[in-house]
Amino acid sequence: MKRPPPEEAVRWLTHARDEFLDADALRERGRFYLALFHFQQAAEKALKAYLLAATQSVEVLRSHAIADLLANASALDPEFRAVSLAKRLDQYYIPTRYPNGLPGGVPSRFYDDPAEAAEAARLAREVLDLVERKVGAPENH
């Protein structure tokens, strides 16, 4: 099994933080379907950063499910149980991107609730904050 270089976790966390900021800008512009997907991505990548740092294994990169990544992180550090509701972000992985992932609807028209986007932002932010405390916040580039 290949071991990632130590800086790989920081690369993933840096990208997660940038993706969160982009998602929040999309949320502010009312582009909720895109924001929801990118909040999911930010949380996913942050969890992968933690798991890369904690396990030194690239195997953690295989899953795209926040629920699975949270289960793995919680097994290593029980503090991740505090952000377990972030698994709800998994519902935005497919249907926000593809019309056939949302039967009878068009994602860009279906996801129109600012409160839903604000909740997704909150959940993703909690994951990012926790991972930054565990891994260390990446320096601004």
Protein Blocks (a to p, Z undefined) as FASTA:
>chain_A
ZZddfklmmmmmmmmmmmmmmmmmmmmnopamlmmmmmmmmmmmmmmmmmmmmnopaklm
mpccfklmmmmmmmmomklmmmmmmmmmmmmmmmmmpmklmghiafklmmmcfklmmmmm
mmmmmmmmmmmmmnopaddZZ
